[in-house]
Amino acid sequence: MTDYSTGECPADEPASSAPEDVYVQHAAEYARHELILDNIRAHLMEQPSPVTVLSAVRRWINDVIAVGDEVAKTKRRNPG
């Protein structure tokens, strides 16, 4: 019988890699998020005036909402 009270896994039972997988997934999602925001920021910095910056922001917001609605609709039709 093996004593698990020390919190150690026996050599024939590998430790779960779930925490590392979660970390890698989180890092990838964070990197994607930052990349997207950097691209939006670059697009906004290219605008010639504050008014055109705000107009571009509204377009980005509307586009993201439209994409979200489209994805949600697709997921409702094809769950899983």
C-alpha beads as a LAMMPS data file, in Angstrom:
LAMMPS data file: protein, C-alpha beads

80 atoms
79 bonds

1 atom types
1 bond types

-500.0 500.0 xlo xhi
-500.0 500.0 ylo yhi
-500.0 500.0 zlo zhi

Masses

1 110.0

Atoms # bond

1 1 1 0.000 0.000 0.000
2 1 1 1.295 3.456 -0.847
3 1 1 1.149 6.336 1.589
4 1 1 -0.153 9.438 -0.243
5 1 1 -0.145 11.637 2.858
6 1 1 3.070 13.355 1.737
7 1 1 1.377 14.596 -1.438
8 1 1 3.864 12.837 -3.679
9 1 1 2.823 10.604 -6.569
10 1 1 4.466 7.214 -6.811
11 1 1 6.950 6.785 -9.664
12 1 1 4.560 4.588 -11.654
13 1 1 1.813 7.238 -11.560
14 1 1 2.837 10.398 -13.451
15 1 1 1.783 13.706 -12.032
16 1 1 -0.962 15.501 -13.935
17 1 1 0.208 18.152 -16.386
18 1 1 -3.112 19.986 -16.196
19 1 1 -1.740 23.079 -14.408
20 1 1 0.939 23.470 -17.106
21 1 1 -1.659 22.998 -19.856
22 1 1 -3.858 25.642 -18.262
23 1 1 -0.897 28.023 -18.017
24 1 1 0.044 27.478 -21.674
25 1 1 -3.555 28.015 -22.805
26 1 1 -3.840 31.183 -20.714
27 1 1 -0.534 32.511 -22.077
28 1 1 -1.647 31.837 -25.658
29 1 1 -5.006 33.563 -25.109
30 1 1 -3.296 36.546 -23.470
31 1 1 -0.787 36.827 -26.316
32 1 1 -3.566 36.700 -28.926
33 1 1 -5.522 39.354 -27.001
34 1 1 -2.509 41.655 -26.802
35 1 1 -1.671 41.148 -30.480
36 1 1 -5.206 42.080 -31.501
37 1 1 -5.224 45.159 -29.257
38 1 1 -1.832 46.241 -30.609
39 1 1 -3.175 45.993 -34.157
40 1 1 -6.275 48.003 -33.287
41 1 1 -4.100 50.582 -31.509
42 1 1 -1.852 50.859 -34.576
43 1 1 -4.898 51.400 -36.784
44 1 1 -6.193 54.100 -34.441
45 1 1 -2.799 55.827 -34.306
46 1 1 -2.882 56.097 -38.105
47 1 1 -6.024 58.225 -37.943
48 1 1 -5.414 61.911 -38.671
49 1 1 -7.641 63.472 -35.983
50 1 1 -9.463 62.725 -32.727
51 1 1 -12.773 62.649 -34.599
52 1 1 -11.555 60.002 -37.036
53 1 1 -10.078 58.014 -34.124
54 1 1 -13.485 57.910 -32.433
55 1 1 -15.198 57.017 -35.722
56 1 1 -12.750 54.153 -36.197
57 1 1 -13.378 52.996 -32.611
58 1 1 -17.115 52.860 -33.299
59 1 1 -16.503 50.824 -36.452
60 1 1 -14.273 48.378 -34.507
61 1 1 -16.925 48.025 -31.803
62 1 1 -19.686 47.383 -34.336
63 1 1 -17.520 44.887 -36.229
64 1 1 -16.631 42.965 -33.058
65 1 1 -20.281 42.849 -31.989
66 1 1 -21.290 41.603 -35.457
67 1 1 -18.636 38.866 -35.362
68 1 1 -19.732 37.869 -31.849
69 1 1 -23.363 37.656 -32.951
70 1 1 -22.379 35.555 -35.966
71 1 1 -20.269 33.140 -33.899
72 1 1 -22.993 32.810 -31.243
73 1 1 -25.588 32.077 -33.919
74 1 1 -23.356 29.425 -35.472
75 1 1 -22.748 27.811 -32.077
76 1 1 -26.486 27.729 -31.376
77 1 1 -27.083 25.882 -34.646
78 1 1 -24.094 23.550 -34.209
79 1 1 -23.519 22.969 -30.496
80 1 1 -20.321 21.250 -29.537

Bonds

1 1 1 2
2 1 2 3
3 1 3 4
4 1 4 5
5 1 5 6
6 1 6 7
7 1 7 8
8 1 8 9
9 1 9 10
10 1 10 11
11 1 11 12
12 1 12 13
13 1 13 14
14 1 14 15
15 1 15 16
16 1 16 17
17 1 17 18
18 1 18 19
19 1 19 20
20 1 20 21
21 1 21 22
22 1 22 23
23 1 23 24
24 1 24 25
25 1 25 26
26 1 26 27
27 1 27 28
28 1 28 29
29 1 29 30
30 1 30 31
31 1 31 32
32 1 32 33
33 1 33 34
34 1 34 35
35 1 35 36
36 1 36 37
37 1 37 38
38 1 38 39
39 1 39 40
40 1 40 41
41 1 41 42
42 1 42 43
43 1 43 44
44 1 44 45
45 1 45 46
46 1 46 47
47 1 47 48
48 1 48 49
49 1 49 50
50 1 50 51
51 1 51 52
52 1 52 53
53 1 53 54
54 1 54 55
55 1 55 56
56 1 56 57
57 1 57 58
58 1 58 59
59 1 59 60
60 1 60 61
61 1 61 62
62 1 62 63
63 1 63 64
64 1 64 65
65 1 65 66
66 1 66 67
67 1 67 68
68 1 68 69
69 1 69 70
70 1 70 71
71 1 71 72
72 1 72 73
73 1 73 74
74 1 74 75
75 1 75 76
76 1 76 77
77 1 77 78
78 1 78 79
79 1 79 80
